[in-house]
Amino acid sequence: MESLIEKELMNVQVDLLKFALENYEEEVNEFIADWIEDLDIPEEALEMFYFFTLVWAITDFEIYGKTILEHFIDKKGSKWNRPRIRNILPTWSQAKPSVAIIEEQDENQLLTLKDIFTNEIKKSEGTGGPSGRNGWNCGWYSLACR
């Protein structure tokens, strides 16, 4: 049963991404374009940056007084027959996806990250991904740089 729920939740995630782009593409693209310009995102990181920023926008960016996730639940929430799926969807608003800048990395691979949307400073373990031009690194911590 758990694998069935997980599979259905993955389908819901795909539906949510499609919903965001089909219904709010202009607003989302405008929002993301401003960040791309402000942060001087390198070409090789654009696709990843767009994806992670879209995920952040779905849960945090309000359009017409609600997040895209809330609009999705309002319009599509009754589509799912399983009560467990309908109960899980609203909890996704508690998730806090992040796109962060690496402020510092110490000798123990501890990263100091600054969330680009909230300016919150976080500590995280990890080695990140390969370095791109302008010092950008793309790794498991979403997107981090400089």
Backbone hydrogen bonds in HBPLUS format (Angstrom, degrees):
<---DONOR---> <-ACCEPTOR-->    atom                        ^
c    i                          cat <-CA-CA->   ^        H-A-AA   ^      H-
h    n   atom  resd res      DA  || num        DHA   H-A  angle D-A-AA Bond
n    s   type  num  typ     dist DA aas  dist angle  dist       angle   num
A0004-LEU N   A0001-MET O   3.09 MM   3  5.10 121.2  2.45  95.3 110.4     1
A0005-ILE N   A0001-MET O   2.98 MM   4  6.35 154.5  2.05 152.7 159.6     2
A0006-GLU N   A0002-GLU O   2.84 MM   4  6.13 163.6  1.87 154.5 159.2     3
A0007-LYS N   A0003-SER O   2.93 MM   4  6.03 156.2  1.98 140.3 146.7     4
A0008-GLU N   A0004-LEU O   2.97 MM   4  6.17 158.6  2.02 144.6 150.7     5
A0009-LEU N   A0005-ILE O   2.82 MM   4  6.07 154.5  1.88 152.0 159.5     6
A0010-MET N   A0006-GLU O   2.96 MM   4  6.21 149.5  2.06 145.4 153.2     7
A0011-ASN N   A0007-LYS O   3.07 MM   4  6.39 152.1  2.15 144.9 152.3     8
A0012-VAL N   A0008-GLU O   2.89 MM   4  6.22 146.7  2.01 143.6 153.5     9
A0013-GLN N   A0009-LEU O   2.92 MM   4  6.22 152.3  2.00 146.0 152.9    10
A0014-VAL N   A0010-MET O   3.08 MM   4  6.40 156.9  2.14 146.8 152.2    11
A0015-ASP N   A0011-ASN O   2.89 MM   4  6.14 161.0  1.92 147.9 153.7    12
A0016-LEU N   A0012-VAL O   2.79 MM   4  6.02 150.8  1.87 148.8 157.1    13
A0017-LEU N   A0013-GLN O   3.00 MM   4  6.31 159.6  2.05 150.6 154.8    14
A0018-LYS N   A0014-VAL O   2.98 MM   4  6.24 164.1  2.00 153.7 158.2    15
A0019-PHE N   A0015-ASP O   2.78 MM   4  5.94 159.7  1.83 148.6 155.0    16
A0020-ALA N   A0016-LEU O   2.91 MM   4  6.12 160.3  1.95 150.0 154.6    17
A0021-LEU N   A0017-LEU O   3.13 MM   4  6.39 162.8  2.16 148.9 152.6    18
A0022-GLU N   A0018-LYS O   2.74 MM   4  5.87 155.6  1.80 155.8 163.8    19
A0023-ASN N   A0019-PHE O   2.93 MM   4  5.83 152.3  2.00 148.4 154.1    20
A0024-TYR N   A0020-ALA O   2.83 MM   4  5.37 147.9  1.93 137.8 146.8    21
A0028-VAL N   A0024-TYR O   2.88 MM   4  6.00 171.4  1.88 165.3 168.2    22
A0029-ASN N   A0025-GLU O   2.78 MM   4  5.80 166.8  1.80 152.9 157.3    23
A0030-GLU N   A0026-GLU O   3.00 MM   4  6.09 155.0  2.07 144.3 151.0    24
A0031-PHE N   A0027-GLU O   3.01 MM   4  6.21 160.5  2.05 146.6 152.0    25
A0032-ILE N   A0028-VAL O   2.84 MM   4  6.07 166.8  1.86 158.4 161.6    26
A0033-ALA N   A0029-ASN O   2.82 MM   4  5.83 157.1  1.87 143.8 150.8    27
A0034-ASP N   A0030-GLU O   3.19 MM   4  6.39 152.7  2.27 144.4 149.9    28
A0035-TRP N   A0032-ILE O   3.06 MM   3  5.20 115.9  2.49  98.6 113.6    29
A0036-ILE N   A0032-ILE O   2.89 MM   4  6.21 159.1  1.94 155.8 162.4    30
A0037-GLU N   A0033-ALA O   2.97 MM   4  6.14 161.4  2.01 150.3 154.5    31
A0038-ASP N   A0034-ASP O   2.91 MM   4  6.09 164.9  1.93 147.6 152.4    32
A0039-LEU N   A0035-TRP O   2.90 MM   4  5.91 158.5  1.95 151.9 156.5    33
A0040-ASP N   A0036-ILE O   3.01 MM   4  5.75 118.2  2.40 135.4 147.6    34
A0041-ILE N   A0036-ILE O   3.39 MM   5  5.39 157.7  2.44 139.2 145.6    35
A0045-ALA N   A0042-PRO O   2.97 MM   3  5.53 155.1  2.03 118.1 126.1    36
A0046-LEU N   A0043-GLU O   3.23 MM   3  5.34 160.7  2.27 107.7 113.4    37
A0049-PHE N   A0045-ALA O   2.85 MM   4  5.93 164.1  1.87 158.8 164.4    38
A0050-TYR N   A0046-LEU O   2.79 MM   4  5.93 162.9  1.82 154.0 158.5    39
A0051-PHE N   A0047-GLU O   3.03 MM   4  6.28 165.7  2.06 148.9 152.2    40
A0052-PHE N   A0048-MET O   2.99 MM   4  6.23 176.8  1.99 162.5 161.7    41
A0053-THR N   A0049-PHE O   2.88 MM   4  5.91 155.4  1.94 149.8 157.4    42
A0054-LEU N   A0050-TYR O   2.84 MM   4  5.95 150.2  1.92 148.1 156.6    43
A0055-VAL N   A0051-PHE O   2.98 MM   4  6.33 156.0  2.04 151.3 157.5    44
A0056-TRP N   A0052-PHE O   3.00 MM   4  6.25 157.0  2.05 141.9 148.1    45
A0057-ALA N   A0053-THR O   2.80 MM   4  6.00 160.7  1.84 148.4 154.1    46
A0058-ILE N   A0054-LEU O   2.93 MM   4  6.14 150.8  2.02 150.0 157.0    47
A0059-THR N   A0056-TRP O   3.17 MM   3  5.57 129.2  2.44 105.0 116.7    48
A0060-ASP N   A0056-TRP O   2.94 MM   4  5.99 140.5  2.10 151.7 164.2    49
A0061-PHE N   A0057-ALA O   2.98 MM   4  4.55 150.5  2.06 117.9 126.5    50
A0069-LEU N   A0058-ILE O   2.99 MM  11  5.49 150.6  2.08 157.2 148.2    51
A0063-ILE N   A0066-LYS O   2.76 MM   3  5.52 163.6  1.78 156.2 150.7    52
A0066-LYS N   A0063-ILE O   3.32 MM   3  5.52 168.7  2.34 110.1 113.5    53
A0071-HIS N   A0067-THR O   3.01 MM   4  6.39 157.1  2.07 150.9 157.3    54
A0072-PHE N   A0068-ILE O   2.85 MM   4  6.06 157.1  1.90 150.7 157.4    55
A0073-ILE N   A0069-LEU O   2.90 MM   4  6.19 161.9  1.93 153.9 157.8    56
A0074-ASP N   A0070-GLU O   2.96 MM   4  6.13 161.2  2.00 147.3 152.6    57
A0075-LYS N   A0071-HIS O   2.95 MM   4  6.16 157.5  2.01 149.9 155.7    58
A0076-LYS N   A0072-PHE O   2.70 MM   4  5.57 159.8  1.74 155.8 161.9    59
A0077-GLY N   A0073-ILE O   2.85 MM   4  4.30 141.1  2.00 118.8 125.2    60
A0079-LYS N   A0076-LYS O   2.91 MM   3  5.41 157.7  1.96 119.5 126.9    61
A0085-ILE N   A0082-ARG O   3.12 MM   3  5.45 123.5  2.45 105.0 117.6    62
A0086-ARG N   A0082-ARG O   3.20 MM   4  6.60 166.3  2.22 155.4 158.5    63
A0087-ASN N   A0083-PRO O   2.83 MM   4  6.04 142.6  1.97 147.7 158.4    64
A0088-ILE N   A0084-ARG O   2.97 MM   4  6.14 138.8  2.15 140.3 150.8    65
A0088-ILE N   A0085-ILE O   3.14 MM   3  5.12 126.0  2.45  95.8 109.7    66
A0089-LEU N   A0085-ILE O   3.14 MM   4  6.34 160.5  2.18 159.1 162.0    67
A0091-THR N   A0088-ILE O   2.89 MM   3  5.39 133.3  2.11 115.6 129.1    68
A0092-TRP N   A0089-LEU O   3.02 MM   3  5.56 152.9  2.10 115.6 123.5    69
A0093-SER N   A0090-PRO O   3.24 MM   3  5.87 158.3  2.29 112.4 117.8    70
A0094-GLN N   A0091-THR O   2.95 MM   3  5.52 157.4  2.00 114.5 121.7    71
A0095-ALA N   A0092-TRP O   3.06 MM   3  5.28 152.2  2.14 104.8 113.2    72
A0116-ILE N   A0099-VAL O   2.87 MM  17  6.03 172.9  1.87 162.4 163.5    73
A0100-ALA N   A0143-LEU O   2.91 MM  43  5.91 129.9  2.17 153.1 168.3    74
A0101-ILE N   A0114-LYS O   2.87 MM  13  5.11 159.7  1.91 135.6 139.2    75
A0114-LYS N   A0101-ILE O   2.83 MM  13  5.11 154.7  1.89 142.5 151.1    76
A0102-ILE N   A0145-CYS O   2.79 MM  43  5.04 126.9  2.07 120.7 137.0    77
A0103-GLU N   A0112-THR O   2.71 MM   9  5.40 156.2  1.76 159.0 166.2    78
A0104-GLU N   A0112-THR O   3.33 MM   8  5.03 150.8  2.42 133.7 135.2    79
A0112-THR N   A0104-GLU O   2.80 MM   8  5.03 161.9  1.83 150.0 150.4    80
A0106-ASP N   A0110-LEU O   3.02 MM   4  5.48 162.4  2.05 150.0 152.1    81
A0109-GLN N   A0106-ASP O   3.02 MM   3  5.43 152.7  2.10 122.5 122.6    82
A0126-GLY N   A0109-GLN O   3.24 MM  17  5.76 139.7  2.41 141.3 152.6    83
A0111-LEU N   A0124-SER O   2.61 MM  13  5.06 173.1  1.61 165.0 164.0    84
A0124-SER N   A0111-LEU O   2.88 MM  13  5.06 151.7  1.96 141.6 148.6    85
A0113-LEU N   A0122-LYS O   2.70 MM   9  5.09 169.1  1.71 158.8 162.0    86
A0122-LYS N   A0113-LEU O   2.75 MM   9  5.09 158.6  1.80 148.1 155.1    87
A0115-ASP N   A0120-GLU O   2.84 MM   5  5.26 163.9  1.87 157.9 157.9    88
A0119-ASN N   A0115-ASP O   2.81 MM   4  4.89 140.3  1.96 136.3 144.1    89
A0132-GLY N   A0136-TRP O   2.54 MM   4  5.04 173.0  1.54 169.2 171.1    90
A0136-TRP N   A0133-ARG O   3.41 MM   3  6.18 176.0  2.42 121.5 122.5    91
A0137-ASN N   A0144-ALA O   2.99 MM   7  5.50 147.3  2.10 133.7 143.0    92
A0144-ALA N   A0137-ASN O   3.19 MM   7  5.50 146.5  2.31 156.6 164.4    93
